[in-house]
Amino acid sequence: MSASSHNHHADCFMCGLERSEDTTVVFRDPLWSGEVVPGYDVPGWFVLRVRRHAERITGLDEAELATFARRARDLVAAVTEATGAPATYLLVFGENHPHFHVLVTARGEDVPAGRRGGDILRLRTEQADPESAARLVPAVRSAYERLAADSTYPLPA
């Protein structure tokens, strides 16, 4: 099934990302997209989202479920490699935007202890920098393409 045949909801923020500029997109396949998202455009932050409208992980179909972990692993690995972050978080909420997606957040050494763990979300407004976030896309895209094609996982811890 192609992304163009997927269900999209006109009032869904995540569905609207199908119209995002390629400069913000790390990858798109028929089921998943990884990209920088307006409002979450902190350097090193990316969203992995299902391309059709599906709410919660329980709304994913069998093909999406079968591919989610691989896409998440590869995007986290690519973000970690491109940023050099000592930690990269994979966060799932879905209340503000009820469309299944995860936020991948690189946590650099410069992030103070009070902004680590769940408190990293406070950086959404404190460190938003759309231009710097977009400048990371080519390096993450390159790392993602290489890592997604490589079957020598797991990566060393």
Summary of the structure (lengths in Angstrom):
residues: 157
radius of gyration: 14.9
end to end distance: 35.5
largest distance: 44.6
contacts: 433
relative contact order: 0.19
helix: 45%
strand: 17%
